[in-house]
């Protein structure tokens, strides 16, 4: 049975909605690519990676036994590789930046959710009492980073932290067509998003990472991570 706490990436979002129309050998190769990248993120345990392989094998209609065996082989190779590492490269830099953000009032969800959308609801309830902002790094985005070298981060502010500014009364006036209320609401939202984004960019840049951001809440933060080496959870052999 699938572990609901194991984030499984959606192959259709990675390879397109027509992924299931491809020939079986092609689907098997694509599945192997996804699970390899999943292991290389360093966020999934061996059991979670096996579970993801089983779920993906069912979704993509390929041999489950072969998919799980492929994950185990990738895991063993990664263990051998990380034995030679002196450090964790860009993964260590991101971890340092995230630690700094947590201390500065950001709720950080990294490697918890399959993607941004599934993290939006829990981030509003599962955060510290002093948190004002959030940043989400989903497993699907992490797989993309391993594949391309570019990490994408979703971010914003916590509604509960700005209730004193974005009040129900102001919202009611804005919804009723009050132009001044609408301008005030929009300006407050834009400023909160700017504060969140600029803080994240600062933390990542401070540890030596190259970061791109358009400066608004509608712009995704992109981080260059060409040297991603995060050790496997537990680092246990089979």
RANOR-V162168 format. One record per pair of residues at least 24 apart in sequence whose C-alpha atoms are under 7 Angstrom apart, sorted by the first residue. I is the first residue (numbers start at 1). GAP is how many residues later the second one is. D is the distance in whole Angstrom. If there is no record, write none. Layout:
I,GAP,D ; I,GAP,D
This chain:
2,49,6 ; 6,42,6 ; 7,106,6 ; 7,107,4 ; 7,132,7 ; 8,44,5 ; 8,106,6 ; 9,105,6 ; 9,130,7 ; 9,131,5 ; 20,40,6 ; 24,38,6 ; 27,33,7 ; 27,35,7 ; 28,34,6 ; 31,25,7 ; 32,35,7 ; 32,38,7 ; 35,36,6 ; 36,35,7 ; 36,38,6 ; 37,106,5 ; 37,109,6 ; 37,110,7 ; 38,105,6 ; 39,36,7 ; 41,101,6 ; 41,102,6 ; 41,105,6 ; 41,189,7 ; 42,188,5 ; 42,189,6 ; 42,190,5 ; 42,191,7 ; 43,68,6 ; 43,190,7 ; 44,189,7 ; 45,187,7 ; 45,188,5 ; 76,161,7 ; 79,156,7 ; 82,149,7 ; 88,140,7 ; 88,141,5 ; 88,142,5 ; 89,138,5 ; 89,139,6 ; 89,140,6 ; 90,135,6 ; 90,137,5 ; 90,138,5 ; 90,139,7 ; 91,137,5 ; 91,138,6 ; 91,139,6 ; 93,114,6 ; 94,110,7 ; 97,106,5 ; 97,107,5 ; 97,110,7 ; 100,103,7 ; 101,102,7 ; 105,25,6 ; 105,26,4 ; 105,27,6 ; 105,28,6 ; 106,25,5 ; 106,26,6 ; 106,27,5 ; 106,28,5 ; 106,29,7 ; 107,24,6 ; 107,26,6 ; 107,27,4 ; 107,28,6 ; 108,26,6 ; 108,27,5 ; 108,28,6 ; 109,26,6 ; 109,27,5 ; 109,28,6 ; 110,26,6 ; 110,27,5 ; 110,28,6 ; 111,26,6 ; 111,27,5 ; 111,28,5 ; 112,26,7 ; 113,25,5 ; 113,26,6 ; 114,24,5 ; 114,25,5 ; 114,26,6 ; 115,24,6 ; 115,25,5 ; 115,26,7 ; 116,38,7 ; 124,34,6 ; 132,25,6 ; 132,26,5 ; 132,29,5 ; 133,24,4 ; 133,25,5 ; 133,63,6 ; 134,24,7 ; 146,82,7 ; 149,75,6 ; 149,76,5 ; 149,77,5 ; 150,72,6 ; 150,73,6 ; 150,74,5 ; 150,75,6 ; 151,71,6 ; 151,72,5 ; 151,73,6 ; 151,74,7 ; 152,68,6 ; 152,69,6 ; 152,70,5 ; 152,71,6 ; 153,67,6 ; 153,68,5 ; 153,69,6 ; 154,66,6 ; 154,67,7 ; 155,41,7 ; 155,42,7 ; 156,37,5 ; 156,40,6 ; 156,61,7 ; 157,35,6 ; 157,36,6 ; 157,39,6 ; 190,27,7 ; 193,24,5
